């Protein structure tokens, strides 16, 4: 039989010509989206994007559930659900659920029975409706009548929600698949909605997830997730619940779950028996910082401190057996009624049994006096001389801290700022001369190279150990580290030119909250790059038996760490004390194609600055590697990619920008667009 094509294929040219005659609005696409790079005529015809909006819903007296909805493009123009009069069929799935009176979580009407081929146990799970009927009522407007009916005895005064997720495939136009979610909440008897489930907002998730996109990418909003991820649903293969408050806490605790540390993996077996093992997940911040997710924007954001429960608390603390009282100071607990007697929102002391107290992050303790640095000036900073640095050392109240009170205090000298090539780190604890006002002077023992030119930089780092709650059972020693400060200066009288700004710590902290490495003392990008330069490797700490040294150049290292489990080769760095740090299990929560998640000012674009140094990478395919090659092959680490880079490098340098420059067919932005 001859294949019939949708009418839009045959009239595409005519329609395209017609729409391009009109004054088209500015395309609402960013350089991170494929549509940004497509021909205007194609975009005007296809109209990429998808917006699903549930307009209304009702439940008839016989239990029939019906929703009216729209599907449009981002400008509000209607789309054909079947993909006949507009490109890209739109698939929509629906969920119906209620929050029963006196309860706080949903119970779904739309369910399925899942039989485990492993345990032979069946479980009723919340899911989408199947077998319902769509009807078109206007351009881009439809009704969906559920096959599932609400029970005859439904509480018509209770909150009900209709959730839906939609996908629109534009693969024929190399524009990927578009997704949209919506939830419509109502009370069947017409009353105002007063009971909702709004504990965590999607925006909180998207600080790291860029964006949250699960079950193949189609489910992207928390308000939709909570309709199925309830106590109603368990995984019959493992016996684990997928209740949101348990499931999410466990995923984010991952490798640090007591059960995982004891040898039991945390797994959920999902669609088509896919095994989803979360045992290697490491939260990119301190998991005790509950407000990373529980932000004030949510109506029930304070639930985590006011609604303590065995299920929520036991999800992270999963070595606690509330039935027997094992590992629970309060003994057996058969319900949640007494939880808040001990676990009040906030007690009198940090680190107590209150919710906020028990989740106090030690380095954020209010008991810490603080350590604050400022670099005032650098003198005698000419080539061949030993620079003298004047800096202040104070606590948060402005009181002076004697240098001798510091457990670590170092000044780092590096240069030139065009691309740092070497560094010197010296302890200033013994030789710094400090006044009663906290002003200190330190002269480096090492001299600036006599051949040095341009700009050099000095950074400061350090900490002191503080005992908090001394004399109590909660006494502990906390490292009170200071925020790095860096000052640049000219060694030859030329204008001072600080190092280029490639990434911003604020972007790191969107996910890491308060990025602080090497025991906390290195917490600003400007400090990190002083040491992590193109010539830096782990040779000083890598055992000879472990082969060639590993590059720790900043761009290479950060790209490799974030590529993690997707790396083509091993990336292991030996650190202080012989520590072995393997990053091949890192699970990046975002989308690495979005360079702007880290980069600023288009710093990922080619060509890079002409004065950048080659990167020494003894364990890489190419060493030394050009700066572009080193950065790009850190993510794209296959041998054939390295060969491609090598074949486009001559004695004159790298030719990468020829094909990957901003206006080229394979520009960095274009090949990373989603």
C-alpha positions in Angstrom: 0.0 0.0 0.0 1.3 3.5 -0.8 2.2 5.4 2.3 0.1 8.4 2.9 1.9 11.5 4.3 0.3 14.0 6.6 -1.2 16.9 4.6 1.2 19.4 6.2 4.1 17.7 4.3 2.6 18.5 0.9 1.5 22.0 1.7 4.6 22.9 3.7 6.1 25.1 1.0 2.9 27.1 0.4 2.3 27.6 4.1 5.9 28.6 4.7 5.7 31.2 2.0 2.5 32.5 3.4 3.7 32.8 7.0 7.0 34.4 6.0 5.1 37.2 4.2 3.8 38.3 7.6 5.8 40.1 10.2 6.8 37.2 12.4 7.4 37.9 16.1 10.8 37.6 17.6 11.7 33.9 18.0 11.5 33.0 21.6 14.6 30.7 21.5 17.9 30.9 23.2 21.3 29.8 21.8 21.0 26.7 23.9 18.0 25.5 21.8 18.3 23.9 18.3 15.4 26.1 17.0 17.7 29.1 17.4 19.8 28.0 14.5 17.1 26.8 12.1 16.0 28.7 9.0 13.2 31.3 9.8 10.9 29.7 7.2 11.2 26.3 8.9 10.6 27.8 12.3 7.6 29.8 11.2 6.1 26.7 9.7 7.0 24.2 12.4 6.5 26.6 15.4 8.7 24.5 17.8 7.7 24.2 21.4 4.7 22.9 23.3 2.4 24.3 25.9 -0.3 22.1 27.5 -3.0 23.8 29.5 -5.9 22.0 31.3 -8.7 24.5 31.2 -11.3 22.7 33.3 -12.4 19.3 34.7 -15.4 17.7 36.2 -16.7 14.4 37.6 -20.2 13.4 36.6 -22.7 11.8 38.9 -21.8 8.4 37.5 -18.1 8.9 38.2 -17.1 9.9 34.6 -14.0 12.1 34.7 -13.5 14.6 31.9 -10.9 17.3 31.3 -10.8 20.1 28.8 -7.4 21.2 27.6 -5.5 23.1 25.0 -2.2 22.4 23.2 -0.4 25.4 21.7 3.0 26.6 20.6 4.8 29.0 23.0 3.1 32.0 21.3 -0.4 30.6 22.1 -1.2 29.4 18.5 -3.1 26.1 18.4 -1.5 22.8 17.6 -3.2 19.8 16.1 -3.0 16.9 18.5 -2.8 14.4 15.7 0.0 16.2 13.8 -2.1 16.5 10.6 -2.6 20.2 10.1 0.4 21.2 12.2 3.8 19.3 12.3 4.4 17.0 15.2 1.8 14.8 16.7 1.2 15.6 20.4 0.9 12.6 22.8 -1.0 13.4 26.1 -1.4 11.2 29.1 -3.7 11.9 32.1 -3.8 11.1 35.8 -6.7 11.7 38.2 -6.2 11.8 41.9 -7.7 13.2 45.1 -6.4 14.3 48.5 -8.8 12.5 50.9 -10.2 14.5 53.8 -7.8 14.6 56.7 -4.9 13.5 54.6 -2.0 15.4 53.1 -1.0 13.3 50.0 -2.8 12.2 46.9 -4.5 8.9 46.2 -4.9 8.2 42.5 -8.0 6.9 40.8 -5.9 5.9 37.8 -4.0 2.8 38.8 -2.5 -0.3 37.4 -1.5 -3.7 38.8 2.2 -4.5 38.5 3.3 -8.1 38.9 7.0 -8.6 39.8 8.6 -11.4 37.8 11.2 -11.5 40.5 9.1 -11.8 43.7 5.8 -12.9 42.1 4.2 -10.2 44.2 1.6 -7.8 42.8 1.3 -4.1 43.7 -1.3 -1.6 42.8 0.5 1.5 41.5 -0.7 5.0 40.7 -0.4 5.7 37.0 -1.9 7.2 33.9 -5.4 6.4 32.4 -5.5 4.1 29.5 -8.3 3.7 26.9 -9.9 7.1 27.4 -11.5 9.1 24.6 -10.2 12.3 23.0 -12.6 14.7 21.3 -11.7 17.9 19.4 -13.9 20.9 20.3 -11.9 23.7 18.6 -8.5 24.6 17.1 -6.1 23.1 19.6 -8.9 22.5 22.1 -9.9 19.0 23.2 -11.7 17.0 25.8 -10.4 13.8 27.4 -12.9 11.4 28.9 -11.2 9.0 31.2 -11.9 5.3 30.9 -11.3 5.1 34.7 -14.3 6.2 36.7 -14.2 7.8 40.1 -15.8 5.6 42.9 -19.5 6.0 43.5 -18.8 7.2 47.1 -16.2 9.9 46.2 -16.0 12.9 48.6 -17.1 15.8 46.4 -15.9 18.3 48.9 -12.3 17.0 48.8 -9.5 18.4 46.6 -9.1 16.7 43.2 -6.5 17.1 40.6 -6.1 16.2 36.9 -2.5 16.0 35.9 -1.2 15.6 32.3 2.1 15.4 30.5 2.5 15.9 26.8 5.2 15.3 24.2 5.5 16.6 20.7 8.0 14.9 18.4 9.8 17.2 15.9 12.4 14.7 15.0 11.6 15.1 11.3 12.9 18.6 11.5 15.9 17.7 13.8 14.3 19.7 16.6 14.0 16.9 19.1 11.0 16.3 21.3 9.1 19.1 23.2 7.5 18.5 26.6 4.9 20.2 28.7 3.1 19.3 32.0 0.1 20.8 33.7 -2.0 20.1 36.7 -5.6 21.4 37.3 -6.9 21.3 40.8 -10.5 21.7 41.8 -13.3 20.6 44.2 -16.1 18.7 42.5 -18.9 20.4 44.4 -17.6 23.8 43.2 -16.1 24.9 46.5 -12.8 26.8 46.7 -9.6 24.7 46.9 -8.1 24.9 50.3 -6.1 21.7 50.6 -3.1 21.3 48.4 0.2 19.4 48.2 2.9 22.0 47.8 6.0 21.1 49.7 8.8 21.6 47.2 8.7 23.6 43.9 10.1 22.6 40.6 12.3 25.7 40.6 14.2 24.2 43.6 14.9 21.0 41.6 16.0 23.0 38.6 18.8 24.6 40.5 20.7 21.4 39.7 18.7 19.4 37.2 18.5 21.9 34.3 15.6 20.9 33.9 14.0 18.1 35.9 13.0 15.6 33.2 12.2 12.0 34.2 10.6 8.9 32.7 12.2 9.6 29.4 12.0 13.4 29.8 8.2 13.9 29.7 7.6 14.5 33.4 9.1 17.7 34.5 7.0 19.3 37.3 6.9 18.3 40.9 3.2 19.0 41.1 2.7 16.2 38.6 5.2 13.9 40.3 3.4 14.0 43.6 0.2 12.7 42.1 1.8 9.2 41.5 4.7 9.2 44.0 2.6 8.6 47.1 2.3 6.0 49.8 -0.1 4.2 47.5 2.7 3.1 45.2 5.5 0.6 45.9 8.0 -1.3 43.7 7.0 -5.0 44.0 10.4 -6.1 42.8 12.3 -4.5 45.7 9.6 -3.8 48.2 10.7 -0.1 48.2 8.1 2.6 48.3 8.2 5.4 45.7 6.4 7.8 48.0 7.9 11.2 47.2 9.0 12.1 50.7 10.8 8.8 51.1 12.0 8.3 47.5 13.5 11.7 47.0 15.3 11.8 50.3 16.8 8.4 49.7 17.9 9.2 46.1 19.7 12.4 47.3 21.3 10.6 50.2 22.4 7.8 47.9 25.9 6.7 48.7 25.6 8.1 52.3 22.5 6.0 53.3 23.4 3.8 56.3 21.8 0.9 54.4 24.0 1.5 51.3 27.1 1.8 53.5 26.2 -1.5 55.1 26.2 -3.1 51.7 22.5 -3.0 50.5 22.1 -1.0 47.3 19.2 1.4 47.0 17.4 0.4 43.8 14.0 0.9 42.2 13.1 -1.4 39.3 11.0 0.5 36.9 9.5 0.4 33.4 10.4 -2.7 31.4 12.3 -4.0 34.5 14.9 -1.3 34.2 17.2 -1.3 37.3 17.7 2.2 38.7 20.5 2.1 41.2 20.9 5.2 43.2 23.6 3.9 45.5 26.3 6.0 43.9 24.5 9.3 44.1 26.4 12.0 46.0 24.5 15.1 46.8 26.5 18.1 45.5 25.9 20.1 48.7 25.6 19.1 52.3 22.4 17.0 52.5 21.7 18.5 56.0 20.9 21.8 54.3 17.2 21.2 53.9 16.4 24.6 52.6 18.2 23.8 49.3 15.0 22.1 48.3 12.5 23.3 50.9 12.5 26.9 49.7 10.0 29.5 51.0 8.2 29.7 47.6 6.2 26.5 48.4 3.1 27.0 50.4 4.1 24.0 52.7 7.8 24.7 52.7 7.9 24.5 56.5 6.6 20.9 56.5 10.1 19.6 57.0 10.4 21.3 60.4 6.7 21.1 61.5 5.6 17.7 60.2 8.2 15.2 61.4 7.3 11.7 60.5 8.8 8.2 60.6 8.6 7.9 56.9 10.3 11.2 56.0 13.0 11.0 58.7 13.6 7.3 58.3 14.2 7.7 54.6 17.7 9.2 55.2 18.2 7.7 58.7 17.3 4.3 57.3 19.2 2.4 60.0 16.5 3.5 62.5 13.9 0.8 63.3 11.0 2.7 64.8 9.1 -0.5 65.6 11.8 -1.8 67.9 13.5 1.4 68.8 16.9 0.3 67.5 19.1 3.4 66.8 16.3 5.7 68.0 17.0 7.6 71.2 13.3 8.0 71.9 12.7 4.2 71.8 9.9 2.5 69.9 7.5 4.7 68.0 4.3 3.1 66.6 2.9 6.3 65.0 3.9 9.9 64.3 2.0 11.5 67.1 4.9 12.0 69.5 7.6 12.9 66.9 7.3 16.6 67.5 7.6 16.3 71.3 11.4 15.9 70.9 11.8 17.0 67.3 10.5 20.6 67.6 11.2 23.0 64.7 14.0 24.7 66.6 15.6 24.2 70.0 17.8 26.3 72.3 21.1 24.9 70.9 22.5 23.9 67.6 23.1 20.2 67.1 20.2 19.3 69.5 17.2 17.0 68.7 15.2 19.8 67.0 14.8 19.6 63.3 17.0 22.7 62.6 19.4 21.7 65.4 19.9 18.1 64.1 20.5 19.4 60.6 23.0 22.1 61.5 25.9 22.1 59.1 28.9 22.5 61.3 30.8 25.0 59.0 27.6 27.1 59.0 27.3 27.1 62.8 26.3 30.5 64.3 28.8 29.7 67.1 31.7 30.2 64.8 33.4 33.6 65.1 34.3 33.6 61.5 37.6 34.1 59.6 37.8 37.1 57.3 40.7 38.0 55.0 41.4 41.1 53.0 44.5 41.7 50.9 45.4 45.4 51.2 48.4 45.7 49.0 51.4 44.0 47.4 54.8 45.8 47.5 58.2 44.9 46.1 56.4 42.9 43.4 58.8 43.4 40.6 60.5 40.6 38.6 63.3 39.0 40.6 62.1 40.4 43.9 60.4 38.9 46.9 56.9 40.4 47.2 55.6 41.7 50.5 51.9 41.3 51.1 49.9 43.4 53.6 46.6 41.7 54.6 44.1 41.8 57.4 43.1 38.8 59.6 39.9 39.4 61.5 36.7 37.6 62.7 33.2 38.5 61.7 32.9 41.1 64.4 36.0 42.9 63.2 38.3 41.8 66.0 41.8 40.9 65.2 42.9 37.2 64.9 46.6 36.6 65.7 48.3 34.6 63.0 49.5 32.2 65.7 45.8 31.4 66.3 45.4 30.0 62.8 45.8 26.3 62.2 46.5 27.0 58.5 47.3 30.3 56.8 49.0 30.4 53.4 49.7 32.9 50.7 49.8 31.6 47.1 51.8 33.4 44.4 51.1 32.6 40.8 51.7 34.1 37.4 51.5 35.3 34.8 47.8 36.0 34.7 47.6 35.5 30.9 47.7 31.8 31.8 49.2 30.8 35.2 52.1 28.5 34.7 53.5 27.9 38.2 52.7 28.7 41.8 54.4 29.0 45.1 52.5 28.5 48.4 54.0 29.6 51.7 52.7 29.3 55.3 52.5 32.7 56.9 51.6 31.6 60.4 55.1 32.0 61.9 56.6 34.7 59.8 53.7 37.1 59.3 54.1 40.3 61.5 50.6 41.2 62.8 49.5 44.3 64.6 46.8 44.5 67.3 44.3 45.7 64.6 44.6 42.5 62.6 46.9 44.0 59.9 49.6 41.6 58.9 52.7 41.8 56.7 54.3 38.9 55.1 57.3 38.7 52.8 57.6 35.7 50.5 60.8 33.6 50.8 60.5 32.8 47.1 61.2 35.5 44.5 59.3 36.3 41.4 61.2 34.8 38.4 63.7 37.4 37.1 62.3 36.9 33.6 58.7 37.5 34.7 56.5 39.9 32.8 53.0 41.1 32.9 50.6 40.5 35.8 51.0 38.1 38.8 48.5 37.3 41.6 48.5 36.6 45.3 45.8 34.6 47.0 45.2 33.9 50.7 43.6 30.8 52.3 43.4 29.3 55.8 41.3 28.2 58.7 41.3 27.9 62.5 39.8 25.1 64.5 37.0 26.2 66.8 35.4 24.1 69.5 31.6 24.6 69.5 29.4 23.8 72.5 32.5 23.0 74.7 31.8 20.9 77.8 28.6 19.4 76.4 27.9 16.0 74.9 27.6 17.9 71.6 31.1 19.4 71.7 32.9 19.2 68.4 35.8 20.8 66.6 34.8 22.7 63.5 37.1 24.1 60.8 36.3 27.9 60.5 37.8 28.8 57.1 37.9 32.2 55.5 36.8 33.3 52.0 39.7 33.5 49.6 40.8 36.9 48.4 43.1 37.4 45.4 45.0 40.5 44.4 46.7 41.0 41.0 49.8 43.2 40.5 52.2 44.2 37.7 55.7 42.8 37.8 57.1 45.1 35.1 55.1 48.3 35.2 52.6 47.3 32.6 48.9 47.7 33.2 47.4 45.2 35.6 45.4 42.6 33.8 43.6 40.1 36.1 43.1 36.5 34.8 40.3 36.0 32.4 36.9 35.2 34.0 35.7 31.9 32.6 33.2 30.7 35.2 31.6 32.3 38.3 31.4 30.8 41.8 27.8 32.0 41.9 27.0 29.5 39.1 28.8 26.7 41.0 26.8 27.5 44.1 23.5 27.2 42.2 24.0 23.5 42.8 26.9 23.3 45.3 25.4 26.0 47.6 28.8 26.8 49.1 31.5 25.2 47.1 34.6 24.7 49.4 37.3 22.2 48.5 40.5 21.0 50.1 38.9 21.0 53.5 37.1 24.2 52.8 40.0 26.5 52.4 39.7 26.9 48.6 36.3 28.4 47.9 36.7 31.0 45.2 37.4 30.2 41.5 40.1 32.9 41.5 42.0 30.9 44.2 41.5 27.5 42.5 43.1 28.6 39.2 46.3 29.8 40.9 47.2 26.1 41.4 45.2 24.3 38.8 47.2 25.5 35.9 48.2 23.9 32.5 51.4 22.6 34.0 49.9 21.1 37.1 49.6 17.3 37.7 49.3 15.0 40.6 52.9 13.8 40.1 54.0 14.8 43.7 51.4 12.5 45.3 50.7 9.8 42.8 52.5 6.5 43.6 55.1 5.5 41.1 53.3 2.2 40.6 50.2 4.0 39.4 51.8 5.1 36.1 51.9 8.6 34.5 50.7 11.6 36.4 47.2 13.0 35.9 46.6 16.6 34.7 44.7 18.8 37.2 44.5 21.8 34.9 41.3 23.6 35.9 39.3 23.4 32.6 40.3 19.7 32.0 39.7 18.7 35.6 36.3 20.4 36.0 35.0 19.1 32.6 36.1 15.5 33.5 34.7 15.6 37.0 31.3 16.7 35.7 31.3 14.2 32.9 31.9 11.5 35.6 30.1 8.3 34.8 30.1 9.2 31.1 33.9 9.5 30.8 35.5 7.4 28.1 38.6 6.9 30.2 39.5 6.8 33.9 40.0 10.0 35.8 41.7 9.5 39.1 43.6 12.1 41.0 45.9 11.4 43.9 45.7 14.1 46.6 46.9 15.1 50.0 47.8 12.2 52.3 47.9 9.8 49.3 44.1 10.0 48.9 42.8 8.4 45.8 40.0 10.4 44.2 38.2 8.6 41.3 35.5 10.7 39.6 34.2 8.1 37.2 31.1 7.6 39.3 30.0 11.2 39.5 26.4 11.6 38.3 26.0 15.1 36.9 22.4 16.1 37.6 22.1 18.7 34.8 22.7 18.6 31.1 26.3 19.2 30.2 25.3 20.6 26.8 24.3 23.7 28.6 27.7 25.4 28.8 26.1 28.5 30.2 25.3 26.6 33.4 28.9 27.3 34.4 30.5 29.6 31.8 30.1 33.4 31.8 30.5 36.0 29.0 30.5 33.4 26.3 33.9 32.1 27.5 33.2 28.7 26.0 33.3 30.1 22.5 36.2 29.7 20.1 38.8 30.8 19.5 40.3 30.9 22.9 42.9 33.5 23.8 46.0 33.2 21.7 48.3 33.3 24.8 47.0 30.2 26.5 49.5 27.5 27.3 49.4 23.9 26.2 48.2 21.5 28.8 50.5 18.8 30.2 48.4 15.7 30.3 50.6 12.6 30.7 47.6 10.2 31.0 45.7 11.7 28.1 45.7 10.7 24.4 47.8 13.8 23.6 50.4 15.5 25.8 50.9 18.4 25.7 47.5 19.2 24.3 46.4 22.5 23.0 44.2 24.5 25.4 41.1 23.9 23.2 41.8 20.3 22.7 42.4 19.8 26.4 39.1 21.4 27.4 36.9 19.8 24.7 38.4 16.3 25.0 37.9 16.3 28.7 34.2 15.7 28.0 34.5 14.2 24.5 37.2 11.8 25.6 37.1 9.1 22.9 40.3 8.3 21.0 38.8 9.3 17.6 37.9 12.7 19.0 41.5 13.2 20.1 42.7 12.1 16.7 40.4 14.6 15.1 41.9 17.4 17.3 45.4 16.3 16.7 44.9 16.2 12.9 43.7 19.8 13.1 46.7 21.0 15.1 50.0 22.2 13.4 53.1 24.0 14.5 51.0 27.1 14.1 48.5 26.0 16.6 45.0 24.6 16.8 42.5 25.1 13.9 39.5 24.3 16.0 37.8 27.7 15.5 37.7 27.2 11.7 34.7 24.8 12.1 33.7 25.5 15.7 33.9 29.3 15.8 30.8 31.4 16.7 29.6 31.8 13.1 30.6 28.4 11.9 28.3 25.5 11.0 29.6 23.5 14.0 29.9 26.3 16.5 30.2 25.4 20.1 26.7 26.7 20.9 25.1 25.0 17.9 26.6 21.5 18.5 25.6 21.7 22.2 22.1 23.1 21.5 19.2 21.0 22.8 
